[in-house]
């Protein structure tokens, strides 16, 4: 009987007892690291959790802008090939941002996320790149006799609400509810434009344009002379001011938002192993242009690309927790993370957005027409087509077709939870952006090649070789500008990098 009792006792110890915890070994918190932590509610004796975060973030970005060239000169190009050999400008951008965030627990492992990033100051400048200001007549030349922009160039300081974000995070699995499984979070976030979209502007308001007239700081695209009077209203929304003489005001605000509605989806997975917690995940950002922004003005049949880029990110990291005391709700953690992002081709606010969009060069200021038609002077010849003057005029806004590229971000973050109701984190990140073309538009849209009378210049001689016989290769792209999109004239961003630092404070109820 005594033997049976002893065996039963030993069996119980083997199955259920834990080894004694060392004095120096930290206790394990009841929540995972920052990236997979979901604020929840109705969990045990804690009916609701609310986390409020206020943070400051500063980002510095720099890039070298170069340009392809046809110049047949030693070290540049020759033999009919193009080269990226012309130095154009050194780009620099500084952004001070206030990040506000509220995380509200709705149910177990389910949280509502509200974010409102506020840009305190965004400054963009172009300066000389290795003496490029002395040869900018070549590097920034448009059509013969015109210059696209001048150095130094400075855009106005932008400030305001970047966007309003509303989202949900859901914990599919939770290691601290079931130790046999990892912590797995899925979430999505909608980003809504609530402030003026960005418009191309030139801070040098008192300067003179090529026509010798005073140019305004932020002109509407239809203000061809950039003198503050638009030839017609550009926005479809009916905005703009009617002046005493009946003409429309050609001025507008610089704006600060991207003028899009966005959807971000993400999923992250982590597993705590004593002092470390490795994690990984994916996120994707889809943006949809608003008609009130400059995107909405050229969403036409011939347009090849008129949507913002799609961004897909893979990330992995390691959270190191060298010290934590559960009874006092204290923790110290270090987060080391790598994120690789693929940015698809798309129309975007490039490094030359302000400089090109505020240009007074006729090749950029004059409108394109949205359609071609059969030549009225030769109604019997279907191979001849000319501009349709009654079609929509398409003005250049500064938005350009940006080539697909990659971004690689390395970051580190220090988190200190000082007590039950407050924590701080400070961090920094360095981002490398792969070189890519920023004026990448194509002249023709090949998806519409069934009507030769609307093809305009988008045609070629028929394979049969019969004189005067042509086949359509598409219809003209109304966003195409030869002065910046022809191979040999395209602009490229090279050696781009960004550094950012941040400090956040969170109160937890």
FIDRENLO-372587 format. One record per residue (C-alpha): residue number from 1; residue in one letter; x, y, z. Coordinates in steps of 0.1 Angstrom, whole numbers, plus 2048, in hexadecimal, padded with zeros to 3 digits. Example, Ala and Ser with C-alpha at 12.3 -4.5 7.8 and 13.67 -1.06 7.14 Angstrom:
! residues 2
k,r,x,y,z
1,A,87B,7D3,84E .
2,S,889,7F5,847 .
This chain:
! residues 509
k,r,x,y,z
1,X,800,800,800 .
2,X,81C,817,80A .
3,X,82E,80E,7E9 .
4,X,80F,816,7D4 .
5,X,80D,838,7E6 .
6,X,831,83F,7DF .
7,X,82E,836,7BA .
8,X,80F,84C,7B7 .
9,X,822,869,7C7 .
10,X,83F,865,7AF .
11,X,828,863,791 .
12,X,817,884,79C .
13,X,838,896,7A0 .
14,X,845,88A,77E .
15,X,825,895,76C .
16,X,81D,8B7,77C .
17,X,838,8C6,791 .
18,X,84F,8E1,783 .
19,X,874,8E4,78A .
20,X,87C,900,7A3 .
21,X,881,922,792 .
22,X,8A3,931,797 .
23,X,8A5,952,7A9 .
24,X,8B6,962,78B .
25,X,89C,955,772 .
26,X,881,96F,767 .
27,X,85D,967,76A .
28,X,849,964,74A .
29,X,830,97F,742 .
30,X,80D,977,737 .
31,X,810,988,716 .
32,X,827,985,6F7 .
33,X,83E,99F,6E8 .
34,X,832,9C0,6D9 .
35,X,82C,9B3,6B6 .
36,X,814,997,6BF .
37,X,804,9A6,6DE .
38,X,7DE,9AB,6DB .
39,X,7CD,9C1,6F5 .
40,X,7AE,9AE,700 .
41,X,790,9AF,717 .
42,X,77A,999,72D .
43,X,799,984,735 .
44,X,797,977,759 .
45,X,794,993,772 .
46,X,79E,9AD,758 .
47,X,77E,9B9,747 .
48,X,78F,9D1,72E .
49,X,7B1,9DD,723 .
50,X,7B9,9FE,713 .
51,X,7DC,A08,707 .
52,X,7E2,A2C,6FD .
53,X,803,A35,6EB .
54,X,813,A56,6E3 .
55,X,833,A56,6D0 .
56,X,84B,A6C,6BC .
57,X,85D,A5F,69D .
58,X,876,A71,687 .
59,X,881,A64,665 .
60,X,89E,A70,64F .
61,X,8A0,A65,62B .
62,X,8BA,A6B,611 .
63,X,8BE,A60,5ED .
64,X,8D3,A67,5CE .
65,X,8BF,A6F,5AF .
66,X,8CE,A67,58D .
67,X,8C2,A68,569 .
68,X,8C6,A53,54A .
69,X,8D7,A64,52D .
70,X,8DB,A60,507 .
71,X,8FA,A75,507 .
72,X,916,A64,4F3 .
73,X,932,A6E,50A .
74,X,94E,A5B,51B .
75,X,941,A4E,53C .
76,X,91C,A54,534 .
77,X,90E,A41,517 .
78,X,914,A38,4F3 .
79,X,90A,A1F,4D8 .
80,X,8E5,A27,4DB .
81,X,8E4,A1B,500 .
82,X,8D8,A2F,51E .
83,X,8EB,A33,53F .
84,X,8E2,A3F,562 .
85,X,900,A55,562 .
86,X,8F3,A78,568 .
87,X,8F3,A85,58C .
88,X,8D3,A99,592 .
89,X,8CE,AA1,5B7 .
90,X,8D2,A96,5DB .
91,X,8B0,A90,5EA .
92,X,8AA,A95,610 .
93,X,88A,A91,623 .
94,X,883,A96,648 .
95,X,863,A8C,659 .
96,X,858,A93,67D .
97,X,83A,A7E,687 .
98,X,824,A7B,6A6 .
99,X,815,A58,6A9 .
100,X,7F5,A54,6BD .
101,X,7E6,A32,6C3 .
102,X,7CA,A22,6D7 .
103,X,7C6,9FC,6DC .
104,X,7A5,9F2,6EB .
105,X,79D,9CF,6F5 .
106,X,77B,9C3,6E8 .
107,X,77C,99E,6F2 .
108,X,796,983,6F9 .
109,X,7B3,988,6E1 .
110,X,79F,9A1,6CD .
111,X,7A8,9C6,6CC .
112,X,79D,9E6,6BA .
113,X,7BB,9FB,6AE .
114,X,7B8,A20,6A7 .
115,X,7D6,A34,69A .
116,X,7DA,A58,68F .
117,X,7FD,A61,684 .
118,X,802,A87,682 .
119,X,81E,A95,66D .
120,X,82D,AB2,67F .
121,X,845,ABC,664 .
122,X,84F,AAD,642 .
123,X,86B,ABE,62F .
124,X,878,AB4,60D .
125,X,896,AC3,5FB .
126,X,8AB,ABE,5DC .
127,X,8CF,AC9,5DC .
128,X,8EE,AC6,5C6 .
129,X,8FC,AA3,5C1 .
130,X,921,AA4,5BA .
131,X,91F,AC5,5A8 .
132,X,8FF,ABD,595 .
133,X,8F2,AE0,59A .
134,X,90D,AEC,581 .
135,X,900,AD4,566 .
136,X,8DB,AD3,56F .
137,X,8D3,AE1,54D .
138,X,8DB,ABE,53F .
139,X,8D1,AA8,55D .
140,X,8AE,AB9,561 .
141,X,8A8,AC2,53D .
142,X,886,ABC,52E .
143,X,87E,AC4,50A .
144,X,898,ADA,4F8 .
145,X,89B,AFC,509 .
146,X,889,AF3,52A .
147,X,894,AE8,54C .
148,X,87E,AD2,562 .
149,X,889,AE0,583 .
150,X,8A5,AF3,594 .
151,X,8BC,AEE,5B1 .
152,X,8BB,AF3,5CE .
153,X,896,AE9,5D1 .
154,X,881,AE9,5F0 .
155,X,85D,ADE,5F6 .
156,X,847,AEF,610 .
157,X,846,AE0,633 .
158,X,828,AC9,635 .
159,X,815,AC1,655 .
160,X,7F4,AB2,65F .
161,X,7E3,A91,665 .
162,X,7F2,A75,64F .
163,X,7D4,A5E,651 .
164,X,7BB,A4F,669 .
165,X,7BF,A29,66F .
166,X,7A5,A11,67D .
167,X,7AD,9EC,681 .
168,X,7A7,9CC,693 .
169,X,7C1,9B3,6A1 .
170,X,7B6,98F,6A9 .
171,X,7CB,975,6BC .
172,X,7C5,954,6A9 .
173,X,7DB,942,6C2 .
174,X,7EA,94C,6E3 .
175,X,808,93B,6F2 .
176,X,7FE,947,715 .
177,X,7DC,936,712 .
178,X,7EA,916,702 .
179,X,80F,912,707 .
180,X,811,8F7,6EC .
181,X,809,911,6D1 .
182,X,81A,931,6C6 .
183,X,80A,953,6C7 .
184,X,7FA,95B,6A5 .
185,X,7EB,97D,69D .
186,X,7D7,988,67F .
187,X,7CB,9AC,679 .
188,X,7C1,9C6,660 .
189,X,7C0,9EC,65F .
190,X,7AE,A05,64A .
191,X,7BF,A26,644 .
192,X,7A9,A44,63A .
193,X,7B3,A65,62B .
194,X,7A7,A82,641 .
195,X,7BD,A9F,636 .
196,X,7C7,AB1,616 .
197,X,7DA,A9A,5FE .
198,X,7FD,AA3,5F4 .
199,X,801,ABB,5D7 .
200,X,822,AC4,5C5 .
201,X,82F,AE5,5D2 .
202,X,84E,AFB,5CF .
203,X,858,B0F,5EE .
204,X,869,B29,5D8 .
205,X,849,B3C,5D5 .
206,X,85A,B5D,5CA .
207,X,86D,B4D,5AD .
208,X,866,B54,589 .
209,X,85C,B39,570 .
210,X,86A,B35,54D .
211,X,851,B4E,540 .
212,X,85E,B68,558 .
213,X,83E,B6A,56D .
214,X,83D,B64,592 .
215,X,834,B40,59B .
216,X,81E,B36,5B8 .
217,X,828,B1D,5D2 .
218,X,80E,B02,5CC .
219,X,7FD,B05,5AB .
220,X,7E1,AEF,59D .
221,X,7ED,AD9,581 .
222,X,7D7,AEC,568 .
223,X,7E9,B0C,571 .
224,X,800,B09,553 .
225,X,812,B2B,55A .
226,X,813,B24,57F .
227,X,808,B48,586 .
228,X,7EB,B3E,59D .
229,X,7CF,B3E,582 .
230,X,7C4,B1C,576 .
231,X,7B8,B19,552 .
232,X,79D,B01,55E .
233,X,795,AEF,57F .
234,X,7A9,AD0,584 .
235,X,798,ABE,5A0 .
236,X,779,AA9,599 .
237,X,76C,AB2,5BC .
238,X,763,AD5,5B2 .
239,X,77B,AE6,5C9 .
240,X,790,B05,5C0 .
241,X,788,B2A,5C4 .
242,X,776,B40,5AA .
243,X,788,B62,5A8 .
244,X,778,B84,5A1 .
245,X,781,B81,57C .
246,X,76F,B60,579 .
247,X,78F,B4B,576 .
248,X,797,B2F,58E .
249,X,7B3,B32,5A8 .
250,X,7D0,B1C,59F .
251,X,7DE,B19,5C3 .
252,X,7D8,AFE,5DC .
253,X,7E7,AF0,5FC .
254,X,806,ADA,5FE .
255,X,7F3,ABF,610 .
256,X,802,AA3,626 .
257,X,7EE,A82,620 .
258,X,7F2,A69,604 .
259,X,7CF,A6E,5F7 .
260,X,7C7,A49,5F9 .
261,X,7B2,A30,60D .
262,X,7C7,A13,618 .
263,X,7C2,9EF,625 .
264,X,7DE,9DF,639 .
265,X,7DD,9BA,643 .
266,X,7F6,9A8,659 .
267,X,7FD,988,66A .
268,X,819,981,684 .
269,X,824,961,696 .
270,X,83A,95F,6B5 .
271,X,846,945,6CF .
272,X,855,94D,6F1 .
273,X,872,937,6FB .
274,X,87E,942,71D .
275,X,892,962,717 .
276,X,88B,966,6F2 .
277,X,86D,968,6DB .
278,X,874,964,6B6 .
279,X,858,970,69E .
280,X,850,975,67A .
281,X,834,980,664 .
282,X,826,991,645 .
283,X,813,9B1,63E .
284,X,806,9C1,61E .
285,X,7FA,9E4,617 .
286,X,7E1,9EC,5FB .
287,X,7D9,A10,5F2 .
288,X,7BB,A1C,5DE .
289,X,7BD,A3F,5D0 .
290,X,7A2,A59,5D9 .
291,X,792,A6C,5BC .
292,X,798,A8D,5CF .
293,X,7BD,A88,5CE .
294,X,7D5,A8C,5B0 .
295,X,7D2,A67,5A9 .
296,X,7AE,A6A,59F .
297,X,7B4,A82,582 .
298,X,7C3,A69,56A .
299,X,7B1,A49,56F .
300,X,7AA,A45,54A .
301,X,7A9,A2A,530 .
302,X,7CC,A2E,523 .
303,X,7DC,A30,546 .
304,X,7F3,A13,54D .
305,X,7FA,A18,572 .
306,X,7E4,A30,587 .
307,X,7E4,A1E,5A8 .
308,X,7FC,A22,5C5 .
309,X,816,A06,5CB .
310,X,80C,9E7,5DE .
311,X,824,9E0,5FB .
312,X,82A,9BC,607 .
313,X,841,9B7,625 .
314,X,851,998,635 .
315,X,860,99D,658 .
316,X,872,989,672 .
317,X,881,992,693 .
318,X,88D,988,6B5 .
319,X,87F,996,6D6 .
320,X,898,992,6F3 .
321,X,88B,995,716 .
322,X,8A9,995,72E .
323,X,895,9A0,74D .
324,X,871,9A0,758 .
325,X,85F,99F,77A .
326,X,83B,995,777 .
327,X,830,99F,79A .
328,X,83B,9C3,794 .
329,X,830,9C3,76F .
330,X,853,9CC,763 .
331,X,865,9C1,744 .
332,X,883,9CB,72F .
333,X,884,9BF,70B .
334,X,899,9C4,6EB .
335,X,889,9BF,6C9 .
336,X,89F,9B8,6AA .
337,X,88D,9B8,689 .
338,X,892,9B5,664 .
339,X,877,9BD,64A .
340,X,879,9B9,625 .
341,X,85E,9CB,610 .
342,X,855,9C7,5EB .
343,X,847,9E7,5DC .
344,X,834,9E1,5BC .
345,X,834,9F9,59E .
346,X,81C,A15,5A4 .
347,X,815,A3A,5A1 .
348,X,824,A4B,5BF .
349,X,832,A6A,5D0 .
350,X,856,A66,5C6 .
351,X,875,A7A,5D1 .
352,X,86F,A91,5B3 .
353,X,849,A95,5BA .
354,X,84B,ABA,5C4 .
355,X,867,AC4,5AB .
356,X,856,AB5,58C .
357,X,832,ABC,597 .
358,X,839,AE1,59C .
359,X,84E,AE4,57D .
360,X,847,B00,564 .
361,X,856,AED,547 .
362,X,83C,AEC,52A .
363,X,842,AC7,524 .
364,X,834,AC0,547 .
365,X,81B,ADD,54A .
366,X,808,AD8,529 .
367,X,7EC,ABF,52C .
368,X,7E9,A9E,51A .
369,X,7C8,A94,50B .
370,X,7B8,A74,517 .
371,X,7AF,A66,4F5 .
372,X,7B7,A65,4CF .
373,X,79D,A64,4B3 .
374,X,79C,A5E,48E .
375,X,7AA,A7C,47B .
376,X,78C,A91,470 .
377,X,7A1,A9D,452 .
378,X,7A3,A79,445 .
379,X,783,A68,450 .
380,X,789,A4C,437 .
381,X,7AB,A42,445 .
382,X,7A8,A2E,465 .
383,X,7CD,A2E,46A .
384,X,7CF,A53,471 .
385,X,7C6,A5F,494 .
386,X,7CB,A80,4A6 .
387,X,7C4,A8E,4C9 .
388,X,7A0,A90,4D3 .
389,X,79D,AB4,4DF .
390,X,77C,AAD,4F1 .
391,X,78C,A92,507 .
392,X,797,A98,52B .
393,X,7B6,AAC,530 .
394,X,7D0,A9A,545 .
395,X,7E8,AB1,558 .
396,X,808,AA6,568 .
397,X,806,AA6,58E .
398,X,828,A9A,599 .
399,X,81D,A76,59F .
400,X,832,A5F,58A .
401,X,833,A3A,583 .
402,X,84D,A2B,59B .
403,X,85F,A0A,593 .
404,X,85B,9EC,5A9 .
405,X,877,9E9,5C3 .
406,X,880,9DB,5E5 .
407,X,885,9EA,607 .
408,X,899,9DB,624 .
409,X,895,9E7,648 .
410,X,8A9,9DE,667 .
411,X,89C,9EA,688 .
412,X,8A2,9E7,6AD .
413,X,88B,9F0,6CA .
414,X,890,9F2,6EF .
415,X,870,9ED,704 .
416,X,86E,9F5,729 .
417,X,84E,9ED,73C .
418,X,853,A02,75C .
419,X,834,9F5,76D .
420,X,810,9E8,76A .
421,X,803,A08,758 .
422,X,820,A16,744 .
423,X,83B,A0C,72B .
424,X,854,A1D,714 .
425,X,866,A13,6F5 .
426,X,881,A24,6E1 .
427,X,88F,A18,6C0 .
428,X,8A0,A1F,69F .
429,X,89F,A10,67C .
430,X,8B4,A12,65C .
431,X,8A4,A0C,63A .
432,X,8B5,A05,619 .
433,X,8A0,A0B,5F9 .
434,X,8AA,9FA,5D9 .
435,X,8B2,A11,5BC .
436,X,894,A16,5A4 .
437,X,887,A2C,588 .
438,X,86E,A47,593 .
439,X,862,A51,571 .
440,X,858,A30,562 .
441,X,839,A36,54D .
442,X,835,A25,52B .
443,X,827,A37,50D .
444,X,80B,A1F,503 .
445,X,7F2,A08,513 .
446,X,7F2,9E7,500 .
447,X,7D2,9DB,510 .
448,X,7BE,9F0,4F7 .
449,X,7CC,9E9,4D4 .
450,X,7AC,9E1,4C1 .
451,X,7A5,A04,4B3 .
452,X,7C0,A12,49C .
453,X,7AE,A33,499 .
454,X,7B3,A3A,4BE .
455,X,7D7,A2D,4C0 .
456,X,7E8,A4E,4B8 .
457,X,80E,A48,4B8 .
458,X,809,A25,4C7 .
459,X,80B,A12,4A6 .
460,X,825,A01,491 .
461,X,828,9F7,46C .
462,X,816,9D7,464 .
463,X,82B,9B8,461 .
464,X,820,9B4,43D .
465,X,835,9D2,434 .
466,X,81A,9E2,41F .
467,X,820,A07,41E .
468,X,807,A1B,434 .
469,X,7FC,9FC,446 .
470,X,7FD,9FD,46C .
471,X,7F3,9E9,48A .
472,X,7EA,9F8,4AC .
473,X,801,9F2,4CA .
474,X,7E8,A01,4E2 .
475,X,7DB,A24,4EB .
476,X,7F0,A41,4F9 .
477,X,7F5,A43,51E .
478,X,7EA,A66,529 .
479,X,802,A66,547 .
480,X,820,A61,530 .
481,X,838,A7E,52E .
482,X,855,A79,516 .
483,X,86B,A93,527 .
484,X,86E,A7C,546 .
485,X,862,A59,53A .
486,X,876,A53,51A .
487,X,893,A3A,520 .
488,X,8B1,A51,522 .
489,X,89D,A6C,535 .
490,X,88F,A58,552 .
491,X,898,A61,576 .
492,X,8A5,A47,58F .
493,X,8A9,A46,5B5 .
494,X,8CA,A36,5BF .
495,X,8DA,A2F,5E1 .
496,X,8BB,A37,5F5 .
497,X,8BA,A33,61B .
498,X,8A7,A3E,639 .
499,X,8AD,A40,65E .
500,X,892,A43,678 .
501,X,890,A46,69E .
502,X,872,A45,6B5 .
503,X,867,A48,6DA .
504,X,846,A3B,6E6 .
505,X,834,A3B,708 .
506,X,816,A25,70F .
507,X,7FD,A26,72B .
508,X,7E9,A06,732 .
509,X,7C8,A04,744 .
